[in-house]
Structure formats: structure tokens, C-alpha cells
Amino acid sequence: MTFHQSEHSLLVIPGPIEVSDDVLFANASPSQSHMSKSFTQTFGEVIKMFRQVLVTEHGQPFIVAGSGTLGWDMVASNLIEPGDEALVLHSGYFGQSFTDCLETYGAKVTQLKAPVGHCPSREELAQALKAKKYKIVTVTHVDTSTGVLSNPRVISEVVHEVSPDTLVVLDGVCSVGSEEIRMDEWSLDVVMCASQKGLGVPPGLSLVCASERAIRLVETRKTKINSYFASWLNWLPVMRGYEQGKPVYFATPPVQLICALHVSLKEITSKPIQERWAKHQQASIDFKQFVTDELGLKQVPNDPSIAANGMTAIYFPDGLSASDIVPRLLERGIVIAGGLHKEIKDKYFRIGHMGISVIDTTTRHDLEKVKDALRNVLNAAGYVNKTVGNNTK
Ligand SMILES: Cc1ncc(COP(=O)(O)O)c(C=O)c1O
């Protein structure tokens, strides 16, 4: 059966993103038992393919019903015992949320906060690690509120140099599937994400991958894990069972979403993952060039080297605000996101370019549509790009 999703506005917020017809069709798979042979095979393959996306051989995936937020709960409830010290590298809104979650489970959190548009430097991190011993360091790979891209490879290098026992946790909710991540090579202890961004699946799945070191730490902790649903000890037999072809029950998996993820991961892993990263990078370079050179607008990240490849955060030109742009784009069938970071909330907007919007450039022309619409909307609002001295059209 050939399935085509219905006509709808183009969703280019930084997640959830557009999903392919095949993925959406799999999300409407007929009912099947979560203990059946066919589903067991599907789930087992999903677990293995998720490892491929993170370029890890040894990481232990946990794929459960939930969203990215559940990944924070998993990290905090499993790795933190009351009173443990945690260092949060803060490059936007989501650093604060991770902090709140860690504190919920009794962590003593220090935040290394960068000004809006920046991320903490290597030197600041080294200094913080020398000043206090931390059990974990967390980093938001792409802070979706600012579009700032951190460098987990360098961060992990510094942590391993200065404080080798400290675990490195990567919030990859807005980066897995769109940014380069090499979990084993970079010695990351946890990478967590969700289904609705770079993985190109509807919302509803929390995906976490833990290193052998992180699993050992959970298995030898002194206090009881302060969560039931998020406990890795409850999920470990399930994940290992499905991977070995033997279904194990703890809580019912979201069967259809796992089927959808299976289709998406098959698409993703059918080519070298480096190609996917490169396509996101090229699309991002093109789009950002359009924003800065043709439109003359300013990005939120203060330097191109720390701008995400899966999204762009852009300041409104002087005199314009969300009400001049966002509803007018919507009238043209394009859904973008307004601001989120509270210090600059009304001053900028965000556009996502992840998944099929950048991978499928033969049948879709998503970013071209976005560019045309932005040009027209800015024109209609009376904006003139003074840097080139004429109207944007
Ligand atoms: C970087 C980052 N971390 C965590 C989250 C929370 O994920 P969710 O909304 O799926 O719970 C988000 C959501 O957009 C995010 O962008």
C-alpha cells in the first residue's frame, strides 16, 4: 500500500520535525503483541541501530515511552545519590531545566553559565573541575533555545584530563541524528535524546545510551534508586532480552512508535552516518549564509563555529517582532518557532532544519520554501537589508 500523509503546514521548528510517509505509516502499524516474535525482532534491531547512530559498540541503550525530559530523570535518578555534586554546562534554557531535574533527585548542582549566544570555555571548565570534585558533568550539545553548539569531544577531553572519575553526560535531544557524535571515541558516559528531532519520528520516545562505566556505577550505588519507571535496573533485563530475541516485560513498550523508529533508523543507517552529518552541515551553512548575507540578519550564537547544524536562531531586525513574521509565515503554510530563552525571548525566532527536510532534497524543497517565504514576509513588513542597500527581494 502506498501511503501519503495529508497536506499540512510545513513544520520547521527545532522539533518536532517533518517525518517521512514511511515512518508515519509504520506509526499506524496494526496491533501486535509486545511479546510477539515479530515485535521482538523489530525492537532488537532498533536497539542495535541506535548504537550505530551514536557510533558506540559498548553503550547500553534504553528506549522507553516518554520524551527527552525522561532522559534527565533517568540520568538524575540512576547516577545521582543525595548530596552528589553535579556540574552543568549552561548554554541556554535547557541547562537550567537539567539543573532543576538533577536537584529534584538531591544533587548539589553548580552551573557554569555562559552569556546568551556563548558556551562555557575549555578554560572555565578546567578551572571548575579543579575547584571541586564532581560526580557528573552535563552538557547540552545543542541548546534548542539559542542554537548554540557545544563541543562534547573537547569537554570530555578536559574532564578526562582533570577529573577522570567524573562522568560526562550529553543532552543530545537536539543533536542526535543531526550532529556528529562518537560516543565511544569521545568517552561519553551517557547520551540522551528523544524521537521527535534528528531521528525523524513522532514525539513519544525517550532514548538514552549509557556507557559500561555508568551502568557499573548504578549497579554498585549505595542508596536505592529513587524512581521506579526511570530505573535502569528495571529496564536492563528488558533491553538485553529484546536484543537477544527474548522479550522481557517491565512496562508495555509503545509498539507502534518503536515500529516507526525502526523504519527511520533503517533509513538513517542505510548510509554511513558521516554522510548524514555532512548533509546537515551543508544545509546549515547554506541556510545561515542566506540569513546573514542575503537578509543581513544576526544569529544568536556569537560565532559560526558554535552554531548548530540542525537549527538556526535569528534575531529579528530592528523594529520588527514575532507578530510581524510568525503569523505571516503561517499564512504561507510555514510553521517556525518564536524565542524561548527568557533573556531574549521576544527578540528572536528559530528555524529547524533536521531530518527529511535536509536529507530528502529530491522530492522536497523545504528550505527553499522557507527562504522564499521569509524573503516575502520581511519585504511585506517593510524590512530593508541596509548592508546591501536595497530591499531583500
Ligand atoms: C536540548 C533539549 N533537552 C531536553 C529537551 C526536553 O525534551 P522533551 O521536550 O522531548 O521532553 C529538549 C526539548 O526540546 C531540548 O531541546
The ligand as an SDF file (V2000), in Angstrom:
LIG
                    3D

 16 16  0  0  0  0  0  0  0  0999 V2000
   18.1890   20.2600   24.3770 C   0  0  0  0  0  0  0  0  0  0  0  0
   16.9070   19.7330   24.9060 C   0  0  0  0  0  0  0  0  0  0  0  0
   16.9170   18.9830   26.0100 N   0  0  0  0  0  0  0  0  0  0  0  0
   15.8120   18.4630   26.5090 C   0  0  0  0  0  0  0  0  0  0  0  0
   14.5780   18.7150   25.9450 C   0  0  0  0  0  0  0  0  0  0  0  0
   13.3550   18.1330   26.5380 C   0  0  0  0  0  0  0  0  0  0  0  0
   12.8170   17.1940   25.6530 O   0  0  0  0  0  0  0  0  0  0  0  0
   11.2600   16.8970   25.5780 P   0  0  0  0  0  0  0  0  0  0  0  0
   10.5600   18.1560   25.2420 O   0  0  0  0  0  0  0  0  0  0  0  0
   11.1710   15.8490   24.4950 O   0  0  0  0  0  0  0  0  0  0  0  0
   10.8520   16.3690   26.8970 O   0  0  0  0  0  0  0  0  0  0  0  0
   14.5050   19.4970   24.8040 C   0  0  0  0  0  0  0  0  0  0  0  0
   13.2270   19.8050   24.1590 C   0  0  0  0  0  0  0  0  0  0  0  0
   13.1330   20.4490   23.1540 O   0  0  0  0  0  0  0  0  0  0  0  0
   15.7000   20.0160   24.2700 C   0  0  0  0  0  0  0  0  0  0  0  0
   15.6750   20.7670   23.1690 O   0  0  0  0  0  0  0  0  0  0  0  0
  1  2  1  0
  2  3  1  0
  2 15  2  0
  3  4  2  0
  4  5  1  0
  5  6  1  0
  5 12  2  0
  6  7  1  0
  7  8  1  0
  8  9  2  0
  8 10  1  0
  8 11  1  0
 12 13  1  0
 12 15  1  0
 13 14  2  0
 15 16  1  0
M  END
$$$$
